[in-house]
Amino acid sequence: MHPIRVYWEDTDAGGVVYHAQYLAFMERARSEWMRGQGFGQELLRSEHGLQFVVRAMEIDFRRPARLDDLLAVDCMLVECRRASAVFAQRVSRGEEVLVDARVRVASVDVEGFRPCAITPPLLEALRARLEAV
């Protein structure tokens, strides 16, 4: 769970979180999830020669978040293939679910930004962290 406070810059003129801002919230949570597993962005680049980029998203906006809300952004790895992974993500305010998403990320090499296989040690480590949804 990654906490996010909603600030003025996250909202539209009505004080409601702008829909695209949820993408940034989820990106931060995925980055923190990877860091928490021992795979921060710089380590991925320097030791594995890759980075993950968003390939596809499926998002269900259920309820709005508002200025000054304290949100929780959950992130679970639910699929891991040779060159991609899928995360289930949820943005909540207390017990109330605001947004559900499935995010597919692709592995690309840092030099040419071309699709590449996830290195075997990283793939094994990620698969060990898969969660059932």
Buried (B, 14 or more C-beta within 10 A) or exposed (E): EBEBEBEEEBBEEEBBBBEEBBBEBBBBBBBBBBEEBEBBEEEBEEEBBBBBEBBEBEBEBEEBBBBEBEBBBBBBBBBBBEBBBBBBBBBBBEEEBBBBBBBBBBBBBEEEEEBBBBBEEBBEBBBEEBEEE
